[in-house]
Amino acid sequence: MIVVTLSVIEGTVRRIEYREPREGWASVHCETASDGMVECMTCHERFSSEAQFYDHRDGNACPGNPIGVSVNCNNGVSGWLS
C-alpha cells in the first residue's frame, strides 16, 4: 500500500535570474510571430516593431537568457527553480 500526501505551498517570486548576453550576441535575430509581434530570441521579450527590438538589443537593455526563478515560500523556505 502506497500513501501519498500532497500539499500546496504558496510563495512569492523574488526575482527572475538571467544569464548575461555573451560577446557577439548582437548577431541574435528576432522572430515575427503570427500576431505581428517581434520577439527577442535571447530574453523572449516581445515588441510591436523591429525598430523597438533593435533599440532593445543595441541599447544594452536585454538582460540575457532567463535561467531560473528565486522564490520565498510562505513556510519560510527560500528556493530556486530552474
mmCIF file of the N, C-alpha and C atoms, coordinates in Angstrom:
data_MODEL
# 
_entry.id   MODEL 
# 
loop_
_atom_site.group_PDB 
_atom_site.id 
_atom_site.type_symbol 
_atom_site.label_atom_id 
_atom_site.label_alt_id 
_atom_site.label_comp_id 
_atom_site.label_asym_id 
_atom_site.label_entity_id 
_atom_site.label_seq_id 
_atom_site.pdbx_PDB_ins_code 
_atom_site.Cartn_x 
_atom_site.Cartn_y 
_atom_site.Cartn_z 
_atom_site.occupancy 
_atom_site.B_iso_or_equiv 
_atom_site.pdbx_formal_charge 
_atom_site.auth_seq_id 
_atom_site.auth_comp_id 
_atom_site.auth_asym_id 
_atom_site.auth_atom_id 
_atom_site.pdbx_PDB_model_num 
ATOM 1   N N  . MET A 1 1  ? 0.839  -1.176 0.000   1.00 0.00 ? 1  MET A N  1 
ATOM 2   C CA . MET A 1 1  ? 0.000  0.000  0.000   1.00 0.00 ? 1  MET A CA 1 
ATOM 3   C C  . MET A 1 1  ? 0.889  1.246  0.000   1.00 0.00 ? 1  MET A C  1 
ATOM 4   N N  . ILE A 1 2  ? 0.631  2.136  -0.921  1.00 0.00 ? 2  ILE A N  1 
ATOM 5   C CA . ILE A 1 2  ? 1.393  3.377  -1.032  1.00 0.00 ? 2  ILE A CA 1 
ATOM 6   C C  . ILE A 1 2  ? 0.472  4.530  -0.647  1.00 0.00 ? 2  ILE A C  1 
ATOM 7   N N  . VAL A 1 3  ? 0.932  5.340  0.277   1.00 0.00 ? 3  VAL A N  1 
ATOM 8   C CA . VAL A 1 3  ? 0.171  6.510  0.706   1.00 0.00 ? 3  VAL A CA 1 
ATOM 9   C C  . VAL A 1 3  ? 0.934  7.750  0.268   1.00 0.00 ? 3  VAL A C  1 
ATOM 10  N N  . VAL A 1 4  ? 0.279  8.603  -0.471  1.00 0.00 ? 4  VAL A N  1 
ATOM 11  C CA . VAL A 1 4  ? 0.896  9.838  -0.955  1.00 0.00 ? 4  VAL A CA 1 
ATOM 12  C C  . VAL A 1 4  ? 0.121  11.011 -0.379  1.00 0.00 ? 4  VAL A C  1 
ATOM 13  N N  . THR A 1 5  ? 0.855  11.901 0.271   1.00 0.00 ? 5  THR A N  1 
ATOM 14  C CA . THR A 1 5  ? 0.235  13.099 0.818   1.00 0.00 ? 5  THR A CA 1 
ATOM 15  C C  . THR A 1 5  ? 0.764  14.297 0.054   1.00 0.00 ? 5  THR A C  1 
ATOM 16  N N  . LEU A 1 6  ? -0.119 15.046 -0.529  1.00 0.00 ? 6  LEU A N  1 
ATOM 17  C CA . LEU A 1 6  ? 0.276  16.230 -1.290  1.00 0.00 ? 6  LEU A CA 1 
ATOM 18  C C  . LEU A 1 6  ? -0.193 17.474 -0.561  1.00 0.00 ? 6  LEU A C  1 
ATOM 19  N N  . SER A 1 7  ? 0.601  18.493 -0.619  1.00 0.00 ? 7  SER A N  1 
ATOM 20  C CA . SER A 1 7  ? 0.190  19.767 -0.036  1.00 0.00 ? 7  SER A CA 1 
ATOM 21  C C  . SER A 1 7  ? 0.606  20.886 -0.974  1.00 0.00 ? 7  SER A C  1 
ATOM 22  N N  . VAL A 1 8  ? -0.102 21.973 -0.883  1.00 0.00 ? 8  VAL A N  1 
ATOM 23  C CA . VAL A 1 8  ? 0.175  23.131 -1.717  1.00 0.00 ? 8  VAL A CA 1 
ATOM 24  C C  . VAL A 1 8  ? 0.941  24.143 -0.877  1.00 0.00 ? 8  VAL A C  1 
ATOM 25  N N  . ILE A 1 9  ? 2.034  24.611 -1.418  1.00 0.00 ? 9  ILE A N  1 
ATOM 26  C CA . ILE A 1 9  ? 2.818  25.638 -0.740  1.00 0.00 ? 9  ILE A CA 1 
ATOM 27  C C  . ILE A 1 9  ? 2.754  26.894 -1.596  1.00 0.00 ? 9  ILE A C  1 
ATOM 28  N N  . GLU A 1 10 ? 2.382  27.992 -0.990  1.00 0.00 ? 10 GLU A N  1 
ATOM 29  C CA . GLU A 1 10 ? 2.339  29.252 -1.719  1.00 0.00 ? 10 GLU A CA 1 
ATOM 30  C C  . GLU A 1 10 ? 3.647  29.990 -1.511  1.00 0.00 ? 10 GLU A C  1 
ATOM 31  N N  . GLY A 1 11 ? 3.954  30.854 -2.438  1.00 0.00 ? 11 GLY A N  1 
ATOM 32  C CA . GLY A 1 11 ? 5.196  31.603 -2.330  1.00 0.00 ? 11 GLY A CA 1 
ATOM 33  C C  . GLY A 1 11 ? 5.155  32.869 -3.157  1.00 0.00 ? 11 GLY A C  1 
ATOM 34  N N  . THR A 1 12 ? 6.224  33.603 -3.056  1.00 0.00 ? 12 THR A N  1 
ATOM 35  C CA . THR A 1 12 ? 6.368  34.862 -3.775  1.00 0.00 ? 12 THR A CA 1 
ATOM 36  C C  . THR A 1 12 ? 7.630  34.810 -4.623  1.00 0.00 ? 12 THR A C  1 
ATOM 37  N N  . VAL A 1 13 ? 7.527  35.228 -5.866  1.00 0.00 ? 13 VAL A N  1 
ATOM 38  C CA . VAL A 1 13 ? 8.700  35.305 -6.733  1.00 0.00 ? 13 VAL A CA 1 
ATOM 39  C C  . VAL A 1 13 ? 9.520  36.513 -6.309  1.00 0.00 ? 13 VAL A C  1 
ATOM 40  N N  . ARG A 1 14 ? 10.787 36.271 -5.936  1.00 0.00 ? 14 ARG A N  1 
ATOM 41  C CA . ARG A 1 14 ? 11.674 37.378 -5.566  1.00 0.00 ? 14 ARG A CA 1 
ATOM 42  C C  . ARG A 1 14 ? 12.251 38.045 -6.805  1.00 0.00 ? 14 ARG A C  1 
ATOM 43  N N  . ARG A 1 15 ? 12.755 37.238 -7.714  1.00 0.00 ? 15 ARG A N  1 
ATOM 44  C CA . ARG A 1 15 ? 13.324 37.791 -8.946  1.00 0.00 ? 15 ARG A CA 1 
ATOM 45  C C  . ARG A 1 15 ? 13.514 36.672 -9.969  1.00 0.00 ? 15 ARG A C  1 
ATOM 46  N N  . ILE A 1 16 ? 13.598 37.084 -11.215 1.00 0.00 ? 16 ILE A N  1 
ATOM 47  C CA . ILE A 1 16 ? 13.945 36.177 -12.303 1.00 0.00 ? 16 ILE A CA 1 
ATOM 48  C C  . ILE A 1 16 ? 15.423 36.411 -12.594 1.00 0.00 ? 16 ILE A C  1 
ATOM 49  N N  . GLU A 1 17 ? 16.189 35.336 -12.616 1.00 0.00 ? 17 GLU A N  1 
ATOM 50  C CA . GLU A 1 17 ? 17.621 35.429 -12.866 1.00 0.00 ? 17 GLU A CA 1 
ATOM 51  C C  . GLU A 1 17 ? 17.892 35.247 -14.361 1.00 0.00 ? 17 GLU A C  1 
ATOM 52  N N  . TYR A 1 18 ? 18.830 36.016 -14.869 1.00 0.00 ? 18 TYR A N  1 
ATOM 53  C CA . TYR A 1 18 ? 19.205 35.977 -16.282 1.00 0.00 ? 18 TYR A CA 1 
ATOM 54  C C  . TYR A 1 18 ? 20.699 35.720 -16.419 1.00 0.00 ? 18 TYR A C  1 
ATOM 55  N N  . ARG A 1 19 ? 21.080 35.070 -17.487 1.00 0.00 ? 19 ARG A N  1 
ATOM 56  C CA . ARG A 1 19 ? 22.485 34.929 -17.865 1.00 0.00 ? 19 ARG A CA 1 
ATOM 57  C C  . ARG A 1 19 ? 22.803 36.086 -18.800 1.00 0.00 ? 19 ARG A C  1 
ATOM 58  N N  . GLU A 1 20 ? 23.864 36.809 -18.483 1.00 0.00 ? 20 GLU A N  1 
ATOM 59  C CA . GLU A 1 20 ? 24.218 37.964 -19.303 1.00 0.00 ? 20 GLU A CA 1 
ATOM 60  C C  . GLU A 1 20 ? 24.529 37.530 -20.732 1.00 0.00 ? 20 GLU A C  1 
ATOM 61  N N  . PRO A 1 21 ? 24.174 38.379 -21.692 1.00 0.00 ? 21 PRO A N  1 
ATOM 62  C CA . PRO A 1 21 ? 24.480 38.049 -23.087 1.00 0.00 ? 21 PRO A CA 1 
ATOM 63  C C  . PRO A 1 21 ? 25.988 37.921 -23.288 1.00 0.00 ? 21 PRO A C  1 
ATOM 64  N N  . ARG A 1 22 ? 26.388 36.990 -24.111 1.00 0.00 ? 22 ARG A N  1 
ATOM 65  C CA . ARG A 1 22 ? 27.803 36.765 -24.395 1.00 0.00 ? 22 ARG A CA 1 
ATOM 66  C C  . ARG A 1 22 ? 28.268 37.696 -25.506 1.00 0.00 ? 22 ARG A C  1 
ATOM 67  N N  . GLU A 1 23 ? 29.583 37.733 -25.666 1.00 0.00 ? 23 GLU A N  1 
ATOM 68  C CA . GLU A 1 23 ? 30.167 38.511 -26.762 1.00 0.00 ? 23 GLU A CA 1 
ATOM 69  C C  . GLU A 1 23 ? 29.587 38.010 -28.088 1.00 0.00 ? 23 GLU A C  1 
ATOM 70  N N  . GLY A 1 24 ? 29.339 38.920 -28.983 1.00 0.00 ? 24 GLY A N  1 
ATOM 71  C CA . GLY A 1 24 ? 28.795 38.550 -30.279 1.00 0.00 ? 24 GLY A CA 1 
ATOM 72  C C  . GLY A 1 24 ? 27.297 38.327 -30.274 1.00 0.00 ? 24 GLY A C  1 
ATOM 73  N N  . TRP A 1 25 ? 26.642 38.656 -29.167 1.00 0.00 ? 25 TRP A N  1 
ATOM 74  C CA . TRP A 1 25 ? 25.206 38.413 -29.084 1.00 0.00 ? 25 TRP A CA 1 
ATOM 75  C C  . TRP A 1 25 ? 24.437 39.355 -29.992 1.00 0.00 ? 25 TRP A C  1 
ATOM 76  N N  . ALA A 1 26 ? 25.097 40.423 -30.472 1.00 0.00 ? 26 ALA A N  1 
ATOM 77  C CA . ALA A 1 26 ? 24.427 41.373 -31.361 1.00 0.00 ? 26 ALA A CA 1 
ATOM 78  C C  . ALA A 1 26 ? 23.985 40.699 -32.658 1.00 0.00 ? 26 ALA A C  1 
ATOM 79  N N  . SER A 1 27 ? 24.511 39.507 -32.922 1.00 0.00 ? 27 SER A N  1 
ATOM 80  C CA . SER A 1 27 ? 24.077 38.781 -34.124 1.00 0.00 ? 27 SER A CA 1 
ATOM 81  C C  . SER A 1 27 ? 22.752 38.056 -33.891 1.00 0.00 ? 27 SER A C  1 
ATOM 82  N N  . VAL A 1 28 ? 22.222 38.128 -32.658 1.00 0.00 ? 28 VAL A N  1 
ATOM 83  C CA . VAL A 1 28 ? 20.948 37.478 -32.344 1.00 0.00 ? 28 VAL A CA 1 
ATOM 84  C C  . VAL A 1 28 ? 19.834 38.134 -33.151 1.00 0.00 ? 28 VAL A C  1 
ATOM 85  N N  . HIS A 1 29 ? 19.007 37.324 -33.721 1.00 0.00 ? 29 HIS A N  1 
ATOM 86  C CA . HIS A 1 29 ? 17.925 37.815 -34.551 1.00 0.00 ? 29 HIS A CA 1 
ATOM 87  C C  . HIS A 1 29 ? 16.614 37.830 -33.777 1.00 0.00 ? 29 HIS A C  1 
ATOM 88  N N  . CYS A 1 30 ? 15.645 38.429 -34.391 1.00 0.00 ? 30 CYS A N  1 
ATOM 89  C CA . CYS A 1 30 ? 14.303 38.424 -33.821 1.00 0.00 ? 30 CYS A CA 1 
ATOM 90  C C  . CYS A 1 30 ? 13.419 37.585 -34.736 1.00 0.00 ? 30 CYS A C  1 
ATOM 91  N N  . GLU A 1 31 ? 12.318 37.145 -34.188 1.00 0.00 ? 31 GLU A N  1 
ATOM 92  C CA . GLU A 1 31 ? 11.334 36.408 -34.976 1.00 0.00 ? 31 GLU A CA 1 
ATOM 93  C C  . GLU A 1 31 ? 10.006 37.125 -34.880 1.00 0.00 ? 31 GLU A C  1 
ATOM 94  N N  . THR A 1 32 ? 9.283  37.146 -35.979 1.00 0.00 ? 32 THR A N  1 
ATOM 95  C CA . THR A 1 32 ? 7.967  37.766 -36.004 1.00 0.00 ? 32 THR A CA 1 
ATOM 96  C C  . THR A 1 32 ? 6.913  36.688 -35.840 1.00 0.00 ? 32 THR A C  1 
ATOM 97  N N  . ALA A 1 33 ? 6.076  36.850 -34.829 1.00 0.00 ? 33 ALA A N  1 
ATOM 98  C CA . ALA A 1 33 ? 5.020  35.872 -34.551 1.00 0.00 ? 33 ALA A CA 1 
ATOM 99  C C  . ALA A 1 33 ? 3.833  36.109 -35.482 1.00 0.00 ? 33 ALA A C  1 
ATOM 100 N N  . SER A 1 34 ? 2.895  35.194 -35.462 1.00 0.00 ? 34 SER A N  1 
ATOM 101 C CA . SER A 1 34 ? 1.728  35.288 -36.335 1.00 0.00 ? 34 SER A CA 1 
ATOM 102 C C  . SER A 1 34 ? 0.850  36.497 -35.998 1.00 0.00 ? 34 SER A C  1 
ATOM 103 N N  . ASP A 1 35 ? 0.969  37.009 -34.756 1.00 0.00 ? 35 ASP A N  1 
ATOM 104 C CA . ASP A 1 35 ? 0.179  38.185 -34.382 1.00 0.00 ? 35 ASP A CA 1 
ATOM 105 C C  . ASP A 1 35 ? 0.876  39.498 -34.734 1.00 0.00 ? 35 ASP A C  1 
ATOM 106 N N  . GLY A 1 36 ? 2.038  39.420 -35.404 1.00 0.00 ? 36 GLY A N  1 
ATOM 107 C CA . GLY A 1 36 ? 2.751  40.616 -35.828 1.00 0.00 ? 36 GLY A CA 1 
ATOM 108 C C  . GLY A 1 36 ? 3.741  41.158 -34.817 1.00 0.00 ? 36 GLY A C  1 
ATOM 109 N N  . MET A 1 37 ? 3.782  40.557 -33.629 1.00 0.00 ? 37 MET A N  1 
ATOM 110 C CA . MET A 1 37 ? 4.729  40.993 -32.607 1.00 0.00 ? 37 MET A CA 1 
ATOM 111 C C  . MET A 1 37 ? 6.114  40.431 -32.912 1.00 0.00 ? 37 MET A C  1 
ATOM 112 N N  . VAL A 1 38 ? 7.152  41.185 -32.562 1.00 0.00 ? 38 VAL A N  1 
ATOM 113 C CA . VAL A 1 38 ? 8.531  40.777 -32.779 1.00 0.00 ? 38 VAL A CA 1 
ATOM 114 C C  . VAL A 1 38 ? 9.101  40.328 -31.440 1.00 0.00 ? 38 VAL A C  1 
ATOM 115 N N  . GLU A 1 39 ? 9.736  39.142 -31.409 1.00 0.00 ? 39 GLU A N  1 
ATOM 116 C CA . GLU A 1 39 ? 10.247 38.586 -30.159 1.00 0.00 ? 39 GLU A CA 1 
ATOM 117 C C  . GLU A 1 39 ? 11.765 38.504 -30.182 1.00 0.00 ? 39 GLU A C  1 
ATOM 118 N N  . CYS A 1 40 ? 12.399 39.000 -29.107 1.00 0.00 ? 40 CYS A N  1 
ATOM 119 C CA . CYS A 1 40 ? 13.842 38.864 -28.928 1.00 0.00 ? 40 CYS A CA 1 
ATOM 120 C C  . CYS A 1 40 ? 14.113 37.402 -28.598 1.00 0.00 ? 40 CYS A C  1 
ATOM 121 N N  . MET A 1 41 ? 14.965 36.748 -29.361 1.00 0.00 ? 41 MET A N  1 
ATOM 122 C CA . MET A 1 41 ? 15.215 35.330 -29.155 1.00 0.00 ? 41 MET A CA 1 
ATOM 123 C C  . MET A 1 41 ? 16.177 35.075 -27.998 1.00 0.00 ? 41 MET A C  1 
ATOM 124 N N  . THR A 1 42 ? 16.711 36.130 -27.379 1.00 0.00 ? 42 THR A N  1 
ATOM 125 C CA . THR A 1 42 ? 17.581 35.975 -26.215 1.00 0.00 ? 42 THR A CA 1 
ATOM 126 C C  . THR A 1 42 ? 16.779 36.012 -24.928 1.00 0.00 ? 42 THR A C  1 
ATOM 127 N N  . CYS A 1 43 ? 15.978 37.057 -24.713 1.00 0.00 ? 43 CYS A N  1 
ATOM 128 C CA . CYS A 1 43 ? 15.231 37.193 -23.451 1.00 0.00 ? 43 CYS A CA 1 
ATOM 129 C C  . CYS A 1 43 ? 13.736 36.936 -23.622 1.00 0.00 ? 43 CYS A C  1 
ATOM 130 N N  . HIS A 1 44 ? 13.279 36.756 -24.846 1.00 0.00 ? 44 HIS A N  1 
ATOM 131 C CA . HIS A 1 44 ? 11.885 36.443 -25.185 1.00 0.00 ? 44 HIS A CA 1 
ATOM 132 C C  . HIS A 1 44 ? 10.919 37.596 -24.903 1.00 0.00 ? 44 HIS A C  1 
ATOM 133 N N  . GLU A 1 45 ? 11.438 38.809 -24.814 1.00 0.00 ? 45 GLU A N  1 
ATOM 134 C CA . GLU A 1 45 ? 10.559 39.978 -24.685 1.00 0.00 ? 45 GLU A CA 1 
ATOM 135 C C  . GLU A 1 45 ? 9.952  40.262 -26.056 1.00 0.00 ? 45 GLU A C  1 
ATOM 136 N N  . ARG A 1 46 ? 8.715  40.755 -26.064 1.00 0.00 ? 46 ARG A N  1 
ATOM 137 C CA . ARG A 1 46 ? 8.007  40.985 -27.325 1.00 0.00 ? 46 ARG A CA 1 
ATOM 138 C C  . ARG A 1 46 ? 7.861  42.484 -27.580 1.00 0.00 ? 46 ARG A C  1 
ATOM 139 N N  . PHE A 1 47 ? 7.968  42.861 -28.849 1.00 0.00 ? 47 PHE A N  1 
ATOM 140 C CA . PHE A 1 47 ? 7.894  44.258 -29.269 1.00 0.00 ? 47 PHE A CA 1 
ATOM 141 C C  . PHE A 1 47 ? 6.913  44.389 -30.420 1.00 0.00 ? 47 PHE A C  1 
ATOM 142 N N  . SER A 1 48 ? 6.387  45.602 -30.576 1.00 0.00 ? 48 SER A N  1 
ATOM 143 C CA . SER A 1 48 ? 5.422  45.826 -31.652 1.00 0.00 ? 48 SER A CA 1 
ATOM 144 C C  . SER A 1 48 ? 6.100  46.131 -32.984 1.00 0.00 ? 48 SER A C  1 
ATOM 145 N N  . SER A 1 49 ? 7.408  46.427 -32.984 1.00 0.00 ? 49 SER A N  1 
ATOM 146 C CA . SER A 1 49 ? 8.100  46.689 -34.247 1.00 0.00 ? 49 SER A CA 1 
ATOM 147 C C  . SER A 1 49 ? 9.551  46.226 -34.155 1.00 0.00 ? 49 SER A C  1 
ATOM 148 N N  . GLU A 1 50 ? 10.176 45.995 -35.314 1.00 0.00 ? 50 GLU A N  1 
ATOM 149 C CA . GLU A 1 50 ? 11.581 45.604 -35.342 1.00 0.00 ? 50 GLU A CA 1 
ATOM 150 C C  . GLU A 1 50 ? 12.469 46.727 -34.834 1.00 0.00 ? 50 GLU A C  1 
ATOM 151 N N  . ALA A 1 51 ? 12.077 47.978 -35.060 1.00 0.00 ? 51 ALA A N  1 
ATOM 152 C CA . ALA A 1 51 ? 12.863 49.116 -34.578 1.00 0.00 ? 51 ALA A CA 1 
ATOM 153 C C  . ALA A 1 51 ? 12.975 49.095 -33.055 1.00 0.00 ? 51 ALA A C  1 
ATOM 154 N N  . GLN A 1 52 ? 11.886 48.745 -32.368 1.00 0.00 ? 52 GLN A N  1 
ATOM 155 C CA . GLN A 1 52 ? 11.928 48.643 -30.906 1.00 0.00 ? 52 GLN A CA 1 
ATOM 156 C C  . GLN A 1 52 ? 12.854 47.509 -30.467 1.00 0.00 ? 52 GLN A C  1 
ATOM 157 N N  . PHE A 1 53 ? 12.844 46.405 -31.214 1.00 0.00 ? 53 PHE A N  1 
ATOM 158 C CA . PHE A 1 53 ? 13.745 45.297 -30.904 1.00 0.00 ? 53 PHE A CA 1 
ATOM 159 C C  . PHE A 1 53 ? 15.193 45.740 -31.034 1.00 0.00 ? 53 PHE A C  1 
ATOM 160 N N  . TYR A 1 54 ? 15.537 46.424 -32.129 1.00 0.00 ? 54 TYR A N  1 
ATOM 161 C CA . TYR A 1 54 ? 16.922 46.854 -32.328 1.00 0.00 ? 54 TYR A CA 1 
ATOM 162 C C  . TYR A 1 54 ? 17.350 47.883 -31.289 1.00 0.00 ? 54 TYR A C  1 
ATOM 163 N N  . ASP A 1 55 ? 16.435 48.746 -30.844 1.00 0.00 ? 55 ASP A N  1 
ATOM 164 C CA . ASP A 1 55 ? 16.741 49.667 -29.745 1.00 0.00 ? 55 ASP A CA 1 
ATOM 165 C C  . ASP A 1 55 ? 17.032 48.885 -28.465 1.00 0.00 ? 55 ASP A C  1 
ATOM 166 N N  . HIS A 1 56 ? 16.255 47.841 -28.218 1.00 0.00 ? 56 HIS A N  1 
ATOM 167 C CA . HIS A 1 56 ? 16.422 46.971 -27.051 1.00 0.00 ? 56 HIS A CA 1 
ATOM 168 C C  . HIS A 1 56 ? 17.784 46.282 -27.104 1.00 0.00 ? 56 HIS A C  1 
ATOM 169 N N  . ARG A 1 57 ? 18.111 45.717 -28.241 1.00 0.00 ? 57 ARG A N  1 
ATOM 170 C CA . ARG A 1 57 ? 19.362 44.973 -28.390 1.00 0.00 ? 57 ARG A CA 1 
ATOM 171 C C  . ARG A 1 57 ? 20.570 45.883 -28.398 1.00 0.00 ? 57 ARG A C  1 
ATOM 172 N N  . ASP A 1 58 ? 20.528 46.940 -29.201 1.00 0.00 ? 58 ASP A N  1 
ATOM 173 C CA . ASP A 1 58 ? 21.689 47.809 -29.360 1.00 0.00 ? 58 ASP A CA 1 
ATOM 174 C C  . ASP A 1 58 ? 21.893 48.749 -28.180 1.00 0.00 ? 58 ASP A C  1 
ATOM 175 N N  . GLY A 1 59 ? 20.855 48.975 -27.392 1.00 0.00 ? 59 GLY A N  1 
ATOM 176 C CA . GLY A 1 59 ? 20.962 49.855 -26.231 1.00 0.00 ? 59 GLY A CA 1 
ATOM 177 C C  . GLY A 1 59 ? 21.331 49.118 -24.957 1.00 0.00 ? 59 GLY A C  1 
ATOM 178 N N  . ASN A 1 60 ? 21.753 47.860 -25.080 1.00 0.00 ? 60 ASN A N  1 
ATOM 179 C CA . ASN A 1 60 ? 22.134 47.029 -23.930 1.00 0.00 ? 60 ASN A CA 1 
ATOM 180 C C  . ASN A 1 60 ? 21.012 46.904 -22.903 1.00 0.00 ? 60 ASN A C  1 
ATOM 181 N N  . ALA A 1 61 ? 19.763 46.899 -23.341 1.00 0.00 ? 61 ALA A N  1 
ATOM 182 C CA . ALA A 1 61 ? 18.625 46.745 -22.443 1.00 0.00 ? 61 ALA A CA 1 
ATOM 183 C C  . ALA A 1 61 ? 18.221 45.286 -22.269 1.00 0.00 ? 61 ALA A C  1 
ATOM 184 N N  . CYS A 1 62 ? 18.783 44.392 -23.074 1.00 0.00 ? 62 CYS A N  1 
ATOM 185 C CA . CYS A 1 62 ? 18.440 42.973 -22.988 1.00 0.00 ? 62 CYS A CA 1 
ATOM 186 C C  . CYS A 1 62 ? 19.155 42.354 -21.792 1.00 0.00 ? 62 CYS A C  1 
ATOM 187 N N  . PRO A 1 63 ? 18.399 41.760 -20.846 1.00 0.00 ? 63 PRO A N  1 
ATOM 188 C CA . PRO A 1 63 ? 19.041 41.170 -19.671 1.00 0.00 ? 63 PRO A CA 1 
ATOM 189 C C  . PRO A 1 63 ? 19.724 39.837 -19.957 1.00 0.00 ? 63 PRO A C  1 
ATOM 190 N N  . GLY A 1 64 ? 19.415 39.200 -21.071 1.00 0.00 ? 64 GLY A N  1 
ATOM 191 C CA . GLY A 1 64 ? 20.003 37.910 -21.411 1.00 0.00 ? 64 GLY A CA 1 
ATOM 192 C C  . GLY A 1 64 ? 18.989 36.781 -21.319 1.00 0.00 ? 64 GLY A C  1 
ATOM 193 N N  . ASN A 1 65 ? 19.489 35.548 -21.306 1.00 0.00 ? 65 ASN A N  1 
ATOM 194 C CA . ASN A 1 65 ? 18.624 34.366 -21.252 1.00 0.00 ? 65 ASN A CA 1 
ATOM 195 C C  . ASN A 1 65 ? 18.102 34.154 -19.836 1.00 0.00 ? 65 ASN A C  1 
ATOM 196 N N  . PRO A 1 66 ? 16.778 33.963 -19.671 1.00 0.00 ? 66 PRO A N  1 
ATOM 197 C CA . PRO A 1 66 ? 16.267 33.622 -18.346 1.00 0.00 ? 66 PRO A CA 1 
ATOM 198 C C  . PRO A 1 66 ? 16.730 32.215 -17.964 1.00 0.00 ? 66 PRO A C  1 
ATOM 199 N N  . ILE A 1 67 ? 17.278 32.066 -16.747 1.00 0.00 ? 67 ILE A N  1 
ATOM 200 C CA . ILE A 1 67 ? 17.803 30.760 -16.340 1.00 0.00 ? 67 ILE A CA 1 
ATOM 201 C C  . ILE A 1 67 ? 17.127 30.198 -15.101 1.00 0.00 ? 67 ILE A C  1 
ATOM 202 N N  . GLY A 1 68 ? 16.341 31.010 -14.380 1.00 0.00 ? 68 GLY A N  1 
ATOM 203 C CA . GLY A 1 68 ? 15.681 30.485 -13.201 1.00 0.00 ? 68 GLY A CA 1 
ATOM 204 C C  . GLY A 1 68 ? 14.915 31.548 -12.440 1.00 0.00 ? 68 GLY A C  1 
ATOM 205 N N  . VAL A 1 69 ? 14.198 31.096 -11.412 1.00 0.00 ? 69 VAL A N  1 
ATOM 206 C CA . VAL A 1 69 ? 13.370 31.981 -10.601 1.00 0.00 ? 69 VAL A CA 1 
ATOM 207 C C  . VAL A 1 69 ? 13.730 31.762 -9.137  1.00 0.00 ? 69 VAL A C  1 
ATOM 208 N N  . SER A 1 70 ? 13.957 32.850 -8.416  1.00 0.00 ? 70 SER A N  1 
ATOM 209 C CA . SER A 1 70 ? 14.216 32.795 -6.984  1.00 0.00 ? 70 SER A CA 1 
ATOM 210 C C  . SER A 1 70 ? 12.889 33.064 -6.266  1.00 0.00 ? 70 SER A C  1 
ATOM 211 N N  . VAL A 1 71 ? 12.514 32.181 -5.329  1.00 0.00 ? 71 VAL A N  1 
ATOM 212 C CA . VAL A 1 71 ? 11.216 32.298 -4.658  1.00 0.00 ? 71 VAL A CA 1 
ATOM 213 C C  . VAL A 1 71 ? 11.366 32.243 -3.134  1.00 0.00 ? 71 VAL A C  1 
ATOM 214 N N  . ASN A 1 72 ? 10.418 32.862 -2.447  1.00 0.00 ? 72 ASN A N  1 
ATOM 215 C CA . ASN A 1 72 ? 10.253 32.744 -0.997  1.00 0.00 ? 72 ASN A CA 1 
ATOM 216 C C  . ASN A 1 72 ? 8.925  32.050 -0.759  1.00 0.00 ? 72 ASN A C  1 
ATOM 217 N N  . CYS A 1 73 ? 8.963  30.890 -0.108  1.00 0.00 ? 73 CYS A N  1 
ATOM 218 C CA . CYS A 1 73 ? 7.732  30.161 0.195   1.00 0.00 ? 73 CYS A CA 1 
ATOM 219 C C  . CYS A 1 73 ? 7.140  30.677 1.503   1.00 0.00 ? 73 CYS A C  1 
ATOM 220 N N  . ASN A 1 74 ? 5.826  30.537 1.637   1.00 0.00 ? 74 ASN A N  1 
ATOM 221 C CA . ASN A 1 74 ? 5.133  31.004 2.833   1.00 0.00 ? 74 ASN A CA 1 
ATOM 222 C C  . ASN A 1 74 ? 5.514  30.225 4.093   1.00 0.00 ? 74 ASN A C  1 
ATOM 223 N N  . ASN A 1 75 ? 6.144  29.062 3.925   1.00 0.00 ? 75 ASN A N  1 
ATOM 224 C CA . ASN A 1 75 ? 6.573  28.288 5.092   1.00 0.00 ? 75 ASN A CA 1 
ATOM 225 C C  . ASN A 1 75 ? 7.970  28.705 5.567   1.00 0.00 ? 75 ASN A C  1 
ATOM 226 N N  . GLY A 1 76 ? 8.547  29.780 4.976   1.00 0.00 ? 76 GLY A N  1 
ATOM 227 C CA . GLY A 1 76 ? 9.832  30.303 5.402   1.00 0.00 ? 76 GLY A CA 1 
ATOM 228 C C  . GLY A 1 76 ? 11.025 29.787 4.624   1.00 0.00 ? 76 GLY A C  1 
ATOM 229 N N  . VAL A 1 77 ? 10.811 28.899 3.683   1.00 0.00 ? 77 VAL A N  1 
ATOM 230 C CA . VAL A 1 77 ? 11.894 28.339 2.899   1.00 0.00 ? 77 VAL A CA 1 
ATOM 231 C C  . VAL A 1 77 ? 12.097 29.165 1.641   1.00 0.00 ? 77 VAL A C  1 
ATOM 232 N N  . SER A 1 78 ? 13.362 29.458 1.327   1.00 0.00 ? 78 SER A N  1 
ATOM 233 C CA . SER A 1 78 ? 13.697 30.130 0.069   1.00 0.00 ? 78 SER A CA 1 
ATOM 234 C C  . SER A 1 78 ? 14.126 29.056 -0.922  1.00 0.00 ? 78 SER A C  1 
ATOM 235 N N  . GLY A 1 79 ? 13.874 29.312 -2.188  1.00 0.00 ? 79 GLY A N  1 
ATOM 236 C CA . GLY A 1 79 ? 14.222 28.292 -3.166  1.00 0.00 ? 79 GLY A CA 1 
ATOM 237 C C  . GLY A 1 79 ? 14.581 28.869 -4.517  1.00 0.00 ? 79 GLY A C  1 
ATOM 238 N N  . TRP A 1 80 ? 15.013 27.976 -5.379  1.00 0.00 ? 80 TRP A N  1 
ATOM 239 C CA . TRP A 1 80 ? 15.444 28.322 -6.735  1.00 0.00 ? 80 TRP A CA 1 
ATOM 240 C C  . TRP A 1 80 ? 14.812 27.331 -7.688  1.00 0.00 ? 80 TRP A C  1 
ATOM 241 N N  . LEU A 1 81 ? 14.106 27.816 -8.685  1.00 0.00 ? 81 LEU A N  1 
ATOM 242 C CA . LEU A 1 81 ? 13.504 26.946 -9.703  1.00 0.00 ? 81 LEU A CA 1 
ATOM 243 C C  . LEU A 1 81 ? 14.198 27.216 -11.021 1.00 0.00 ? 81 LEU A C  1 
ATOM 244 N N  . SER A 1 82 ? 14.678 26.163 -11.646 1.00 0.00 ? 82 SER A N  1 
ATOM 245 C CA . SER A 1 82 ? 15.344 26.356 -12.935 1.00 0.00 ? 82 SER A CA 1 
ATOM 246 C C  . SER A 1 82 ? 14.616 25.626 -14.027 1.00 0.00 ? 82 SER A C  1 
# 
